[in-house]
Amino acid sequence: MEFDRVIRERFSVRKFKDEEVSDELLTKILEAGRLAPTAKNIQPQKIYVVKSKSGLEKIDKASPCRYNAPVCLIVAADKSIAWSKGDDSTYEIDASIVATHMMLEATNVGVDNIWIKMFDREVLKKEFELDQNIEPVCLMPLGYKTDDCTPSPMHSSRKSLAETVEYR
Ligand SMILES: Cc1cc2nc3c(=O)[nH]c(=O)nc-3n(C[C@H](O)[C@H](O)[C@H](O)COP(=O)(O)O)c2cc1C
């Protein structure tokens, strides 16, 4: 798909069908994340691909927002290796860029998706036995939208450039 179409046609999907995503497409999506830039090229991201029944049940314990997707990525970062200075760290930025690459590649290959922040970090860490230094940044349910799924009204509500951009 042309890049312009990818960014215009992507929208958050909150109703997924019971249809698997092939390993081939999943690998393409993960590969797009692998190529993302990160601070100092440290690549502190850790991506957990959850698609087993037991894994998806663990996701559901931590978040109400899987929306029946057959696959859910946990996009995390290793805080102990990400660039940092004092209190400042880029772990969340790094993981977010990786997640953005994957979200756009998913759309590019026809796999619907959504970015989820609403999850209980501690429950997620406990359920998946994540090390203390591994910090989940977002969940990304992936799959195929149901036929009656349409973009939410928020999708078409964007501020104008004049409201968000200043030339100085
Ligand atoms: C950082 C971030 C966190 C989000 N968290 C959630 C969430 O927890 N639950 C949810 O249903 N949608 C979540 N979304 C989706 C947004 O609500 C959605 O992107 C926004 O309303 C614009 O709609 P669109 O993605 O369809 O264009 C999140 C999006 C971003 C970028």
Ligand as a Chemical Component Dictionary entry (heavy atoms), coordinates in Angstrom:
data_LIG
# 
_chem_comp.id                   LIG 
_chem_comp.type                 NON-POLYMER 
_chem_comp.pdbx_formal_charge   0 
_chem_comp.three_letter_code    LIG 
# 
loop_
_chem_comp_atom.comp_id 
_chem_comp_atom.atom_id 
_chem_comp_atom.alt_atom_id 
_chem_comp_atom.type_symbol 
_chem_comp_atom.charge 
_chem_comp_atom.model_Cartn_x 
_chem_comp_atom.model_Cartn_y 
_chem_comp_atom.model_Cartn_z 
_chem_comp_atom.pdbx_ordinal 
LIG C1  C1  C 0 -1.001 6.219 23.313 1  
LIG C2  C2  C 0 -2.359 5.678 22.938 2  
LIG C3  C3  C 0 -3.095 4.999 23.881 3  
LIG C4  C4  C 0 -4.342 4.454 23.557 4  
LIG N1  N1  N 0 -5.009 3.685 24.474 5  
LIG C5  C5  C 0 -6.219 3.142 24.152 6  
LIG C6  C6  C 0 -6.890 2.284 25.075 7  
LIG O1  O1  O 0 -6.397 1.970 26.155 8  
LIG N2  N2  N 0 -8.112 1.787 24.712 9  
LIG C7  C7  C 0 -8.667 2.052 23.492 10 
LIG O2  O2  O 0 -9.772 1.557 23.212 11 
LIG N3  N3  N 0 -8.041 2.867 22.589 12 
LIG C8  C8  C 0 -6.831 3.389 22.881 13 
LIG N4  N4  N 0 -6.151 4.171 21.962 14 
LIG C9  C9  C 0 -6.760 4.462 20.664 15 
LIG C10 C10 C 0 -7.182 5.952 20.562 16 
LIG O3  O3  O 0 -8.363 6.155 21.300 17 
LIG C11 C11 C 0 -7.368 6.318 19.079 18 
LIG O4  O4  O 0 -6.139 6.175 18.415 19 
LIG C12 C12 C 0 -7.867 7.752 18.897 20 
LIG O5  O5  O 0 -9.159 7.906 19.445 21 
LIG C13 C13 C 0 -7.950 8.143 17.421 22 
LIG O6  O6  O 0 -8.749 7.231 16.699 23 
LIG P1  P1  P 0 -8.159 6.393 15.482 24 
LIG O7  O7  O 0 -6.976 5.597 15.978 25 
LIG O8  O8  O 0 -9.283 5.491 15.040 26 
LIG O9  O9  O 0 -7.740 7.355 14.428 27 
LIG C14 C14 C 0 -4.899 4.670 22.261 28 
LIG C15 C15 C 0 -4.123 5.351 21.299 29 
LIG C16 C16 C 0 -2.867 5.823 21.621 30 
LIG C17 C17 C 0 -2.045 6.488 20.555 31 
# 
loop_
_chem_comp_bond.comp_id 
_chem_comp_bond.atom_id_1 
_chem_comp_bond.atom_id_2 
_chem_comp_bond.value_order 
_chem_comp_bond.pdbx_ordinal 
LIG C1  C2  SING 1  
LIG C2  C3  SING 2  
LIG C2  C16 DOUB 3  
LIG C3  C4  DOUB 4  
LIG C4  N1  SING 5  
LIG C4  C14 SING 6  
LIG N1  C5  DOUB 7  
LIG C5  C6  SING 8  
LIG C5  C8  SING 9  
LIG C6  O1  DOUB 10 
LIG C6  N2  SING 11 
LIG N2  C7  SING 12 
LIG C7  O2  DOUB 13 
LIG C7  N3  SING 14 
LIG N3  C8  DOUB 15 
LIG C8  N4  SING 16 
LIG N4  C9  SING 17 
LIG N4  C14 SING 18 
LIG C9  C10 SING 19 
LIG C10 O3  SING 20 
LIG C10 C11 SING 21 
LIG C11 O4  SING 22 
LIG C11 C12 SING 23 
LIG C12 O5  SING 24 
LIG C12 C13 SING 25 
LIG C13 O6  SING 26 
LIG O6  P1  SING 27 
LIG P1  O7  DOUB 28 
LIG P1  O8  SING 29 
LIG P1  O9  SING 30 
LIG C14 C15 DOUB 31 
LIG C15 C16 SING 32 
LIG C16 C17 SING 33 
# 
